[in-house]
Amino acid sequence: RVQDAKLYLATFAAVLGPLSLGLALGYSSPVLAELREAAEPELRLDSAQASWFGSAVTLGAAAGAVLGGYLVDKAGRKLSLMLCSVPYVFGCLAIASARAAWMLCFGRLLTGVASGITSLVAPVYISEIAHPGVRGMLGSCVQLMVVTGILGAYAAGTVLQWRWLAVLCSFPACGMLLFMSFMPETPRFLLNRNRRSEAVAALRFLRGPHADHDGECGQMEAGVQEEGLSLSELKNPSVYRPLLVGVALMFFQQVTGINAVMFYAETIFEDANFKDSRMASIVVGSIQVCFTAVAALIIDKTGRKVLLYTSGIIMALSTALFGLYFKMVLPHQNNTSNPDVWMILNSASPGTGSSMSWLAVATLGLFVAGFALGWGPVPWLVISEIFPLKARGISSGACVLTNWVMAFLVTKEFHDLTGFLTAYGTFWLFSAFCCLSVTFTAFYVPETKGQTLEQIEAYFRRS
């Protein structure tokens, strides 16, 4: 709609942060091989340093989630997004100008802190400025821009040297700082600070001059509580129930195995005779972008729960097939002989036939498409919708912290898990978690399609 043009502009400014987040996540994949063989000895990464270079973003993001939970309530949504562009830019410049391995990891840590803040604040900002008719679509753009950033880092990494790629990664954050300076603060935050005239002005910008600004302001004011959140209020169902739902959604998003599958995507493609592993990453990234875009376009029509059901069932099926693939390819692998399943897989694969390799590639594509359709974008959207205004900062912080900590643990402990359960046992465990996620969605996740944030809050208060 024409009258939503400025709303879309404000959303675009906010999702430049998630685009930076995606670039930060995708940066390590194309440059690690380059840094392992760097001409300067002080920049050459050994295995331990490469591991920290890859995981520093998740650790920084866990810290950023805590900081973001504080900032979003104290400084506001708009200013928090503007502030997080600073560690993005400085982190990228620290990497680009690095003269030692510790500077590389420090730069990654800084971009991680910014990523943690962004992953919390951007969904909250968008959910609070959007009206119910487009909130699902605009909220899903957060994850769409993350996967676009990852794909962009993969693609740019094929033509740019690692220092120039780091410089390129700083551009969206600079754009966010510039564009957000012209965007309004969210009306709900302004009303919570008793700044009604500014809230009406923000609505006039976002809805156009002919909307009923005072009427919408009145609806928002009914859900605004001026006092802060006290510990005693954590016993209130309107606070603890959405918090438990949000934390569980973030937990399930990670234990369905997305990071483990993506970690071994290149090896799966190589086994199927895709010799250019970088191109394989671009293929996987493209699948993510396409299906996340599909989710964004249909989420306001289908609803959140339908996409979570569909996504969970697809992922449960594909991880079960992954387990079957490993069971057939590695029939003699026991639990303790060697946790590095891919070393064995690569030595065993010539006798397995190309059909088995193509089964793995097809299953990988199915899993990534399934994740992108539901469990990728929807949890981020739902946690931006379900919390009462006074608990939005601390509750969102707890959820984002859960997500990043679980991402770190799943990635870091996956090798140990395959050594203990075998490769096929690990993927069957992921399949079981996918089935649990569908069950959890059926019984505990509310459908928020078409409802205002105040109506969602009232739902939890009545429960």
Order of alpha helices (4+ residues) and beta strands (2+ residues): alpha-alpha-alpha-alpha-alpha-alpha-alpha-alpha-alpha-alpha-alpha-alpha-alpha-alpha-alpha-alpha-alpha-alpha-alpha-alpha-alpha
